[in-house]
Amino acid sequence: MQRWWVVAATAALALAASACPGDGGRGGSVAPTTTSTTPPLTAPTLTTRPGTTGALATLTVTDLRLVNSEESDNGFRVFLESADGATEVSVTLTGNVPSPNRTILVCPAVALETRVRAPGCVTPAGGDTAMVPHLPDYRGVEVIQVGVAGSGPGANTTTIGEITVAFPAATRSVRMRLPALAAGDAGGRPTFRLSPAGAGSYRASAQWTPAGANSGEAELTLTTAAATVSQARGGPGTSVNGNLPAPSADASFRFRNAGTTPLLGVVLSIQFP
């Protein structure tokens, strides 16, 4: 696999977005919802932070729809709890990556909720692995579309088949900032999995910026290949909990815009066991 090093620095982009009015007859804001499953939720076990090494973990993201960020910040950013001494993390994009790739950038992340210019951005080809600078200067990774990919009305959006981020995990907790999600199926159903899988408690919560009087509505689901483990639907602050007594390699969280207005600045916090 090809290693990609520092090749360019991208300009910071202003955070600006607009949303469609209306609440679809729901009468305003939607209250947060929490749903858990049986057996009762148990407290997750956090990995103790090691000195300089950690067990390698891989975060896999599928069905993530990037939106052109030339005029607004629609980047995907993830903050990782890496072991001390982890100077790099690896990122691989597969499926629907433009060729040649001039618009999908992989960068180190300085801040979670705001795009901040950082050196070290690369434009990897599909299937290639980018080694992204990490600790002590950066906390995570950004994947962002800058410019149009192709032509026509769909050129402003790219749905990456799969994004994988491998890192030496100090804990199995991740925080992600998602691109703007259009209402319904147009926003996609981004899904998140951490391997190797663990047994025990899974939990996730979502916050976002309300669009006027309508706070929006999201659906969070914990699934395995066999069944839906737990699901929650509501406004900002919605959270979902689930307990798996044995490791399930395909245990994943799925996020969906279940309302009638775009969801802006979504921050998703997930604790994997």
Protein Blocks (a to p, Z undefined) as FASTA:
>chain_A
ZZdddfbdcddddddddddedjehnopaaddddddddddddddddddddfkbccdddddd
ehiacddfklbccbdcddddddehiabdcdddeehiacddfkbccdddfbfkbccddehi
acddehiacdddddfkbgbdcdddedjehedjklmpccdfbacdddddfbfcdcdddddd
dehjlnopaddddddddedjdddddddddehjbnbjaddddddfkbcfbdcdddehiacd
dddfbdcfkbccddddfbfbdcehiacddddZZ
